[in-house]
């Protein structure tokens, strides 16, 4: 009975059948004639019948040998098709690109044009985006890339730094008017604050100026939310002052929906990371990271 381990015997048998001799097949395959003869003999033992009639002048396939030759050609054609699939996968983006990223309208807007470009250029590529603020197991869930803004926990993942940006103080006009406009964070000690519940809200916040000056102030947190998007919505509604990444509120600043308070100051600089489950990145991941690296610059990210 033929088993998968016998697959290497088939191309030798096919070569002998086409060449009409062990010598011709050995020359074609660059093998010793004895090796070719042994491969054919082993294949005949596996199938339990004679496949080739030997004579002094020329080899002839038996009736069953001709049938085995047809089947062997089909098997080898399937192997070649498999090789082409693998090589095509190595050369061009195919399959499904699965990306997880936070609930962040800025990052969503950043990703959207990249998805459009990739799926237009590569019809065999599909994209699956998973937006939430949860921490995912990339290997277990079959994810290609995780985007993270800020510090990342130590893990076995491959980490790519894409760029850095400041986390700035913002509020809407009503909140600024109610409290009064200030130029330095110390003027916000008694202001109402909104904070991200997942960031271990403390009673004090530290700030740094572009010149390198530092200030630490007590904050009165009146509202918290478990996503940055919800924090932004509270600030848009006038719930107080808060700190958010620059890219997340850039459109709100340009549209006048939010104001940057203390423009010369920022809370901290955040790094945008791409986490990968392995260093062996398929073409779809490489193409995505290339597009992402070019896209973050217009949003104000500095090179990492």
Legacy VTK file of the C-alpha trace (Angstrom):
# vtk DataFile Version 3.0
C-alpha trace
ASCII
DATASET POLYDATA
POINTS 304 float
0.000 0.000 0.000
1.305 3.452 -0.929
1.645 5.901 1.949
2.507 9.649 2.035
6.119 8.740 2.837
6.323 7.074 -0.594
5.741 10.358 -2.451
9.474 10.752 -3.404
9.237 7.467 -5.340
6.699 8.830 -7.809
8.862 11.336 -9.753
11.490 8.612 -10.222
8.901 6.186 -11.601
7.494 8.870 -13.912
11.003 9.718 -15.174
11.706 6.054 -15.939
8.372 5.688 -17.781
9.045 8.750 -19.943
12.726 7.963 -20.596
12.062 4.288 -21.343
15.158 3.222 -19.414
16.776 3.383 -16.004
19.880 4.922 -17.548
17.955 7.748 -19.212
15.999 8.469 -16.041
19.175 8.431 -13.950
20.776 10.937 -16.308
17.722 13.200 -16.202
17.413 13.055 -12.415
21.176 13.165 -11.822
20.988 10.040 -9.703
22.903 6.793 -9.808
21.229 4.126 -11.948
21.178 1.804 -8.935
19.240 4.407 -6.920
16.663 4.799 -9.699
16.264 1.031 -9.988
15.870 0.692 -6.215
13.172 3.425 -6.115
11.118 1.669 -8.782
11.535 -1.693 -7.071
10.400 -0.184 -3.769
7.340 1.354 -5.411
6.423 -2.013 -6.930
6.742 -3.600 -3.499
4.449 -0.941 -2.031
1.692 -1.483 -4.624
2.216 -5.236 -4.695
2.305 -5.579 -8.499
4.852 -5.263 -11.275
4.711 -1.827 -12.921
7.450 -2.195 -15.541
8.417 -5.113 -17.759
12.187 -5.191 -18.182
13.841 -6.303 -21.397
17.321 -5.983 -22.836
16.210 -3.358 -25.350
13.561 -1.191 -23.671
11.320 -0.994 -20.622
7.542 -1.276 -21.048
4.803 -0.317 -18.626
2.421 -3.051 -17.583
-1.291 -2.372 -17.797
-1.441 -1.442 -14.126
1.817 0.474 -14.574
0.132 2.766 -17.118
-2.701 3.429 -14.672
-0.218 4.163 -11.863
1.642 6.539 -14.207
-1.545 8.545 -14.837
-2.280 8.715 -11.112
1.325 9.663 -10.323
1.183 12.505 -12.857
-1.973 13.815 -11.173
-0.353 13.642 -7.733
2.753 15.482 -8.923
0.596 18.113 -10.648
-1.194 18.693 -7.337
2.150 19.073 -5.584
3.243 21.660 -8.146
-0.060 23.514 -7.677
0.557 23.518 -3.934
4.028 24.949 -4.493
2.550 27.717 -6.637
0.040 28.579 -3.908
2.830 28.816 -1.336
5.078 30.848 -3.610
2.194 33.156 -4.478
1.502 33.613 -0.787
5.123 34.587 -0.244
5.149 37.063 -3.108
1.880 39.001 -2.827
-0.563 39.850 -0.027
-3.301 37.202 0.132
-5.597 35.677 2.712
-7.219 37.667 5.528
-5.358 40.413 7.373
-6.694 40.500 10.957
-5.898 43.650 12.936
-6.965 44.622 16.452
-6.875 48.264 17.578
-8.399 50.392 20.353
-11.776 52.123 20.160
-10.167 55.282 18.865
-11.721 57.349 16.057
-8.318 58.747 15.116
-6.745 55.330 14.639
-9.859 54.079 12.838
-9.620 56.991 10.426
-5.922 56.259 10.024
-6.530 52.607 9.143
-9.467 53.086 6.753
-7.534 54.468 3.727
-4.857 51.800 4.170
-7.515 49.090 4.016
-9.012 50.636 0.881
-5.614 50.816 -0.816
-4.590 47.251 0.055
-7.872 45.640 -0.952
-7.859 47.617 -4.224
-4.300 46.640 -5.092
-4.660 43.000 -4.032
-8.066 41.459 -4.911
-7.146 38.222 -3.092
-6.683 40.077 0.203
-9.426 40.534 2.799
-9.202 42.675 5.943
-10.845 41.983 9.302
-10.671 44.811 11.894
-11.400 44.191 15.571
-11.950 47.423 17.528
-12.052 47.325 21.322
-9.858 48.203 24.267
-9.331 44.581 25.364
-5.958 42.841 25.371
-6.028 39.951 22.910
-3.973 36.793 22.550
-2.696 37.200 18.988
-1.716 33.568 18.537
-4.831 32.002 20.060
-7.197 34.351 18.216
-5.357 34.218 14.897
-4.590 37.952 14.763
-1.843 39.354 12.522
-1.275 42.770 14.126
-2.289 44.577 17.321
-1.985 48.368 17.441
-1.302 49.810 20.880
-0.819 53.424 21.941
1.347 53.818 25.024
3.440 51.362 27.006
3.145 47.679 26.141
3.547 44.852 28.625
6.529 42.551 28.244
5.593 39.510 26.184
6.861 37.170 23.484
5.381 39.381 20.753
7.527 41.240 18.253
7.119 44.993 18.881
7.503 47.629 16.136
7.650 51.297 17.193
5.798 53.423 14.642
5.954 56.939 16.122
5.419 59.131 19.176
2.969 61.934 19.950
2.015 64.084 22.970
-0.984 63.529 25.219
-2.459 67.026 25.564
-4.968 68.863 27.766
-8.307 69.552 26.067
-11.784 70.854 26.973
-14.703 72.416 25.153
-15.420 76.155 25.117
-18.071 75.910 27.822
-15.695 74.196 30.274
-12.899 76.689 29.552
-15.268 79.640 29.962
-16.660 78.272 33.245
-13.231 77.752 34.756
-11.296 80.484 33.007
-8.522 80.259 30.417
-5.078 79.360 31.794
-1.597 79.078 30.328
-0.090 76.555 32.760
-1.384 73.311 34.298
-1.147 74.717 37.850
-4.102 76.919 36.949
-6.271 73.770 36.611
-5.927 72.532 40.191
-9.567 73.245 41.039
-11.006 72.370 37.629
-13.287 69.371 37.020
-11.441 66.549 35.273
-12.434 63.543 33.170
-10.146 60.490 33.197
-9.739 57.060 31.657
-10.709 54.471 34.275
-8.260 51.916 32.919
-5.227 54.145 33.480
-5.218 53.921 37.300
-6.456 57.463 37.876
-4.407 59.218 40.523
-5.046 62.399 42.480
-2.123 64.116 40.768
-0.985 64.523 37.182
2.487 65.469 35.973
3.043 67.762 33.005
6.045 68.877 30.997
6.486 71.930 28.801
8.138 71.969 25.397
11.010 73.831 27.091
11.451 71.035 29.625
9.732 72.679 32.621
7.738 70.394 34.912
4.577 70.825 36.976
2.606 68.363 39.079
-0.949 69.244 40.096
-3.771 67.771 42.124
-6.811 66.964 40.014
-10.475 66.703 40.930
-11.750 63.794 38.791
-15.523 64.176 38.404
-16.084 61.520 35.743
-14.326 58.430 34.438
-14.892 56.145 31.446
-13.334 52.862 30.420
-12.484 53.861 26.826
-10.663 56.843 25.367
-13.583 57.342 22.982
-15.984 57.725 25.913
-13.580 60.175 27.596
-13.544 62.233 24.392
-17.343 62.257 24.251
-17.547 63.471 27.860
-15.113 66.273 27.073
-17.094 67.216 23.961
-20.184 67.434 26.161
-18.423 69.823 28.548
-17.791 67.499 31.510
-14.435 69.141 32.251
-10.772 68.939 31.319
-8.880 65.847 30.278
-5.791 64.532 28.549
-6.016 62.675 25.227
-3.582 61.766 22.426
-3.141 64.556 19.888
-4.236 62.426 16.903
-7.517 61.555 18.623
-8.650 65.172 18.989
-6.934 66.737 15.978
-10.176 67.066 13.988
-12.040 68.325 17.052
-9.405 71.033 17.524
-9.580 72.068 13.874
-13.389 72.053 13.957
-13.577 74.123 17.155
-15.358 71.397 19.124
-12.475 71.186 21.591
-9.713 73.600 22.608
-6.140 72.779 23.535
-5.561 74.119 27.022
-2.035 75.155 28.067
-0.727 74.725 24.486
2.928 74.629 25.528
2.379 71.706 27.888
1.676 67.980 27.575
1.063 65.143 30.016
3.353 62.538 28.428
4.545 61.302 25.065
2.878 58.153 23.805
4.344 55.628 21.391
2.254 53.883 18.766
3.297 50.219 18.624
2.476 47.378 16.289
2.599 43.992 18.013
3.193 40.918 15.843
2.891 37.275 16.904
6.092 36.288 15.037
9.012 37.720 13.104
7.968 35.698 10.041
5.596 38.322 8.678
3.569 37.346 5.583
3.268 39.844 2.679
-0.149 41.096 3.881
1.391 42.206 7.186
4.436 43.779 5.546
2.214 45.736 3.146
0.012 46.920 6.027
2.962 48.058 8.147
4.460 49.924 5.182
1.214 51.802 4.645
0.835 52.465 8.349
4.334 53.894 8.685
3.629 56.402 5.911
0.162 57.290 7.263
1.115 58.225 10.843
3.365 61.127 9.855
0.602 63.537 8.733
-1.184 62.944 12.072
1.670 64.515 13.989
3.538 61.385 15.036
7.275 61.850 15.207
9.465 59.001 13.913
10.040 56.447 16.667
LINES 1 305
304 0 1 2 3 4 5 6 7 8 9 10 11 12 13 14 15 16 17 18 19 20 21 22 23 24 25 26 27 28 29 30 31 32 33 34 35 36 37 38 39 40 41 42 43 44 45 46 47 48 49 50 51 52 53 54 55 56 57 58 59 60 61 62 63 64 65 66 67 68 69 70 71 72 73 74 75 76 77 78 79 80 81 82 83 84 85 86 87 88 89 90 91 92 93 94 95 96 97 98 99 100 101 102 103 104 105 106 107 108 109 110 111 112 113 114 115 116 117 118 119 120 121 122 123 124 125 126 127 128 129 130 131 132 133 134 135 136 137 138 139 140 141 142 143 144 145 146 147 148 149 150 151 152 153 154 155 156 157 158 159 160 161 162 163 164 165 166 167 168 169 170 171 172 173 174 175 176 177 178 179 180 181 182 183 184 185 186 187 188 189 190 191 192 193 194 195 196 197 198 199 200 201 202 203 204 205 206 207 208 209 210 211 212 213 214 215 216 217 218 219 220 221 222 223 224 225 226 227 228 229 230 231 232 233 234 235 236 237 238 239 240 241 242 243 244 245 246 247 248 249 250 251 252 253 254 255 256 257 258 259 260 261 262 263 264 265 266 267 268 269 270 271 272 273 274 275 276 277 278 279 280 281 282 283 284 285 286 287 288 289 290 291 292 293 294 295 296 297 298 299 300 301 302 303
